[in-house]
Amino acid sequence: MKLSEAINRAKALTGQTKGNAIMVRWLNEMDGQLAATFYHEEFTPYTTADLTQDLLVPWPWDEAYIHYLEAMIYFSNGETDRYEDARTMSEQKLREYKAYMQRTQARRCRPGFGGE
């Protein structure tokens, strides 16, 4: 999934018009943490000029990005119930992805992740 797709889908689902810069920042947080803690790799942050860049998590787990952006939008709006629901969905997708990667590509992943 490309940055622009995640941003546009989250905006469509929430009806929000947050700027791309803040949404790119949130995606940087997610992929930066994933790169550092799961892959143990360097991460170069995205900019608003990188909207055609692919995000780290592939299909069919890439819905995690949309749910994460939804959660951050809801959090910034003070909608705590909606935030919790979206955050939970994002975390579930990431758990599924990490478990899959641990099963199939353990050498690429940092030990200890996947079954958490």
C-alpha positions in Angstrom: 0.0 0.0 0.0 1.3 3.5 -0.8 1.2 6.3 1.6 -1.3 8.2 -0.4 -3.7 5.2 -0.5 -3.6 4.8 3.3 -4.1 8.5 3.8 -7.0 8.8 1.4 -8.8 5.7 2.7 -8.4 6.9 6.3 -9.8 10.3 5.4 -12.7 8.7 3.5 -13.6 6.4 6.4 -13.4 9.1 9.1 -14.7 12.1 7.1 -11.7 14.1 8.4 -9.6 16.6 6.5 -6.4 16.4 8.5 -3.4 17.6 6.4 -1.1 15.1 4.7 1.9 16.3 6.8 0.4 15.0 10.1 -0.7 11.8 8.5 2.7 11.2 7.0 4.2 11.9 10.5 1.9 9.2 12.0 2.9 6.7 9.3 6.5 7.5 10.0 5.9 6.6 13.6 4.3 3.3 12.7 6.9 2.2 10.1 9.8 3.6 12.1 8.9 1.5 15.1 8.3 -1.5 12.9 11.7 -1.1 11.2 13.5 -0.6 14.5 11.8 -3.2 16.7 10.8 -5.9 14.2 13.2 -5.8 11.3 16.1 -4.1 13.2 16.8 -2.0 10.2 17.5 1.7 9.6 14.5 3.7 8.6 14.4 6.8 6.5 11.3 8.9 7.4 8.8 9.6 4.6 8.0 13.2 3.6 5.0 14.6 1.9 6.9 14.3 -1.4 6.9 10.5 -0.9 3.2 9.8 -1.2 3.8 7.2 -3.9 6.2 5.3 -1.6 5.2 1.8 -0.5 4.7 1.2 3.2 6.4 -1.7 5.0 3.5 -4.0 5.7 2.2 -5.7 2.6 -1.3 -6.9 1.7 -3.3 -8.5 3.3 -2.1 -7.0 6.5 -1.8 -3.4 5.2 -5.2 -2.5 6.6 -3.2 -1.9 9.8 -2.2 1.5 8.4 -5.7 2.6 7.7 -6.9 1.6 11.2 -3.8 3.3 12.7 -4.6 6.5 10.9 -8.2 6.3 11.9 -7.1 5.8 15.5 -4.8 8.8 15.5 -7.5 11.0 13.9 -10.1 9.9 16.5 -7.5 10.4 19.3 -6.7 13.9 18.1 -10.5 14.7 18.1 -11.0 13.3 21.6 -13.1 10.4 20.4 -11.8 7.8 22.8 -14.2 5.0 22.1 -13.6 5.2 18.4 -9.9 5.5 19.0 -9.8 2.3 21.0 -11.7 0.4 18.4 -9.5 1.5 15.5 -6.3 1.0 17.6 -7.4 -2.5 18.5 -8.0 -3.4 14.8 -4.6 -2.0 13.8 -2.8 -3.9 16.5 -4.6 -7.1 15.5 -3.5 -6.8 11.9 0.1 -6.1 13.0 0.1 -9.2 15.3 -1.1 -11.3 12.4 1.6 -9.9 10.1 4.4 -10.4 12.7 3.3 -14.0 13.3 3.3 -14.7 9.6 6.7 -13.3 9.2 8.1 -15.2 12.1 6.7 -18.4 10.7 8.0 -17.8 7.1 10.9 -15.4 7.3 12.4 -15.7 10.8 15.9 -14.8 9.6 14.7 -11.4 8.4 12.9 -10.6 11.7 14.3 -9.7 15.1 13.9 -12.5 17.6 11.1 -12.4 20.0 8.5 -10.8 17.7 5.6 -12.5 16.1 3.9 -14.4 18.9 3.5 -11.4 21.2 
